[in-house]
Amino acid sequence: MNQAKKFWFKPKKWDKSLITLAIESGFDGIYVEKEMVEKTKALSKVKVISKSKKADLVLGKDVKEVVIKSKQSEKKAVEEKGRIPVIIKNKNWTIIPLENLISKTGNLIQSVKSFKEAKLALETLETGADGILLETQNPSTIKKTASLIMKSQNENLSLKPAKITQVKALGLGDRVIIDTSTILRPGQGMLVGDSSKAMFLVYNENVKSPYCDPRPFRVNAGGAHAYIRMPNDKTKYLGELKTGSKLLVVDPKGNTQQVIAGRIKIEKRPMLLVKGKINNQDISLIMQNAETIRLTQKTGGPISVTKLKKDDEVLGFSQEKGVGRHFGQKIKETILEK
């Protein structure tokens, strides 16, 4: 299972504007001297790393710091066995110690001073370090390195054509609308299905319609019972979502982005059953029966569920065979769903 990378920032000297820039750019931890902890906490609700007991992560207790000078110091970095984050500082920056440590332990945070070093650290041996600690006083380096945060969240899923086999009106049901705190681009949507094994790419409402104005922050996802693909290869029921939930947005090429749920709206509406097949894998989703609800065509464009017909092809996602879900976690198990 993919784990979110940690992006921490350490200014060479405390600077409100630099720390604010790092926080606004997506860094989720700030490393400061102990006398600057309260000042840093006043800027934003962000994890503060310091020697102070008032820090969220106390150095020496919640986080370990090791300067790599020799094989002996590498052993110190492995001692925690991934229990707590270990910040690795290289006397002379080189990727070799990180390569050695990745094969032995986890929860490694590589100290870096440039975008190039950060990129190398996150890509080493394909899996990369579990995070980076960027030490700089350069605003441009902060902004450039922040692009790696978005890249690290891209799970890049393999979407496939799903051939429609049936579209059938059902009657009333509870459908779930997801209003995100992000303006979604044309083509982006969410993966939703009656089964966690196969899901349709439901298009967002960034579409002009004679019936209502575009709402590019919204996805009318499906019935309350349906599964939605979440970040880090997890799933949830639509009915479980709430304000603040972190969600996965997917584009037609399978690129992903994490967004935050601003509001979840559940209402009774006429529902529609959409069935299809991805190769020989069954796929279905109960959705609201309305012109403004859309799936995603192979071209990346939207198609209304009310215009769907047999043999139309839309984009979907199916996971490998012999895999089930337990409380949203992927497990090796055969589960019959019908």
N, C-alpha and C positions, 0 to 999 in steps of 0.2 A: 504494500500500500504506500502511495506517495505521501510524504509528510511535508508540510509547509516549511520552506526555508526561513531561517531567521535573518533579518537584516537590521544590524545594529550600527549605530554611529557614535564615534568618539571625536569630539573637537580637541584640537591641541590645547586650546584654552577656551573657557566658557564664553560663548557668543550667542546671545538670544536669537539674532537673525539667522545664524547658521543652523541652530538646533530647530528653530521653527521651520526652516526650509526642509530639513531632513524629515521632520514629522509629516509635513504636508506632501512630501514626495513618497511617503509610504514606509519609511523606516519604522520598525516596531519596537526598538529598544535604544535607549540613549545612555552611554557610559560617561559618567562625570566624576569629578573629585567629590569627596564626601561633603564638603561645605556648600556644594552647588545642588544638592539633591532637591531641597524644597523649592528653589527657584525653577528648576527643571520641571518638577511636578506641577507647578503653577501654570505652565504653558499649555499642557494637554494631558489627557489621561493616556499615558504611554508608560511602558515598562522602563524603570530607571535602574541602571546597573552601577553599583558603587561599593566602596568599603564601608559606607555608613549603614548602620542598622535600620535607618529609615528608608533605605532603598527597597525596591520591589525584589531585586535579585542582589543579594549581598555577596561580594567577592570573598572567596575563601569558604563560603558556606553553600550558597546556591549556585555559584559559578566558580570554576577554577581557571587559573591563568598559568600557562606554562610557556617559558621561553625555550625554544628548541635550539640547543647548542650541540647536542651529542645524542648517541643512542640511549644513554642513561636518561636524558630529559624526555626522550620519546616514551620511555617506560612510564614516566610520571603522568604523561598525557593519557595513557591507556588504563591507569589504575582505577579510574571511576567507572569503567566499563559502560559508558553511555548513560549513567544514572543522572548526571547533571551536565550542563553545557561546559565544554572545556575550550577556552580561548587559546589558540595556538599563535605564538609570536615567534617569528623566525629572526635570528640574529642577522643573517644575510638572506633576504627573501628568495626562496626557491620553492618549487612545487614538490620536490622529492620527499620531504618529511610528511607532507599531507598525504601523498600516495601511500607511503608506508603505514600511516595511521588509519586511513580509510579501510584498509583490509583487516584491521584489528579491532576497531571500536567505532562508536557512533557519537552523535551529539557534539560534533566538532565545529567550532566557530573559528574560521581562519581570519587573522588580522591582515588587512590589506591597506594600501595607501593610494591606489589608483583604480580606474575602471578596468584596465588591462589585467591587473592582479586579481580583481574581484571576479572577472569573467573566467579566468583560468581556474580559480579556486572552486567555482561553482560547476565547472565542467570536468574537473580532474577524474580520471577513471570512469567517465560517463555519469556516475551518480553525483560526484562532487562533494564538497563539504556540506554540512547541515546548515551552514549559515556563514555570514561574513561580519566582521567588525571593521567598518570603514573609518580610518583615521586620516582626517584631512581638514584643512581650513579653506579649501577651494570650493566655492559654490557650484562651479561648472562640473567638478568631479562628482559632487553630490547628485546633481540633476542627471548626469549621464549614467551613473551607477544605478540610479532609481529605475532606469529602463529594464534592468535585470530583474527587478521585483515583479513587474508584469510578465516578463518572459518565464520566470520560475513558476508562475501560477497557471501557465498554459499547458494543460495535460495533453492536448492535441489528439483527439479521439478520431477513430476511423469510421466515418459515416458511410452508409451503403444505401442503394436504392431499395425502397420497399414498394412492392406492387400491391395496389389496393384490390381486395377481393370482395368487400362488402361495405356498404354504407346504409345504416338502418336507424330510423327514428325510434326512440324508446319511450319518451315521456319525461316526467319531472324527476330531477335529481339535484344534488348539491354540487355546484361547480365552484372552483377556486380560482380567483383572480389574484395574481401576484403583481403588486406595484413595487418596483425597485427604486432605489435612490440614485439610479444611473440612467442617463439617456442612452437607450440602446440604438445601435446602428441598424440600417436596413439589412436584413438577412440574419441578424442574431435572434436567437430564441432559446428555448429550454427543452431538454430531453425528458419526455413524460410518457409513461405507458401503464397499462393495466397490470403488466408483469415487469419485474425488475430485469428480466432477461432480454427484453426488447422494447425500445421506446421510439416514438416519433419525435422529430424536431418541430416543436410548436413555435410558429412565427410570432414575433412581437407585434404590437399594434402601431408600429411606425408606418402606417399605410393610410393614404387618403381614401375616404369613403363618403358616399352620399348620405350615410346614416348617422355618422358621428365624426367628430374631429379626431385626428391621430393622437394617440397617447403613447409616445415612444418609450415610456418607462414601464409599460405594462405587458404582461403575458397572461392571456386567459388560458390557463393551463389544462384543466380537465376536471374530472370528478374527484371528490374529496378522498376517495379510496386509492387513487392512482399513485404510482411511484414517480419520483422526480430524481434525476441524477444530481448529486451534490458534489462539492469539491472533495478531492482526495479519495476518489473511487468509492464514495458512499452513496446511499440512497435514503430517502425519507418518503413518508406518505404526504401528499399535498395537504391533508387535513392537520398535519403536525406542525406545519410551518407557522412562524410568527414574526412579528416585527423584530428586526435585528438578525434574523437568520442569514448566514452566508450562503449564497446560491451560486450555481454554475451557469453561465451564459455560454452558448455554443454558436459558432457561425457555420455556414455551409461547407467550409473546408475542414471543419473539426477543431479549429482553434478555439480555446476557451478563455474565459475571463471570470474572475470572482466579483460578485456584486452583493449588495446588502438589501434585504427585504425591508421596504419602508412600511408596507401595509399588506395584510392578507384579507381578502374580502370573499366571504362564502355566502352564496345566495341560491335559492331554488330557481331553476331554469329548465326549459325543455332540453333534453339531452339526445345525443346522437352517438351511435356505436360505429367506429371506424376500424375495420379489420384489414390486414394485409399480410404479406410474407416477405421476409428478407432471405433470399434463397429458399431453404425449406423451413426456416424459423417463423413461427406464427408471431404476429404483432398486432396489438389492438389498443384502443384508447376510447373511453367514453368522454365526450366533449360536449360543450354547449352547442345546441343546434341554432346557429345564427350566422349570418353572412360575414360578420366581422371576425370570426374565429378562423384561423388559417394554419395550414401545415406548410412545409417548405418543399418546393419543387427541386429537381436535380440541378436546375440552372441557378438555384439560390433565391429565386423569386417566390412570392406567396401564392397560395391557392386556397380559396375559401372552402371550408368543409361542406358547405351547401352545394358546391359545384363539383365535388369529387365524384368520380364514377369508376366502375370496375376497370382494372388494368392501368389506371393512372399510376405514375411513379412519383413518390415523394421520398424525402431523406429520412433515414432512421438509424438506429444504433442497436447492435446486438452483442451481448457478451459471450465469452467462450462457453462451450457445452460443459455440463457437469459442475456448474457453479450456481450456488443459491445465495440467498441473503438472510442474515439473522441480525435483527435490530440495525439494519442498514449496512452491516459489514459483509464483505464478500467471503463466502466459505465454500469449500469443496463439498458439495452435497447435491444430490439429485432431488429436486422438488417438482411435483406435478401441479401445474396451475392451469385451470381451464374455465 
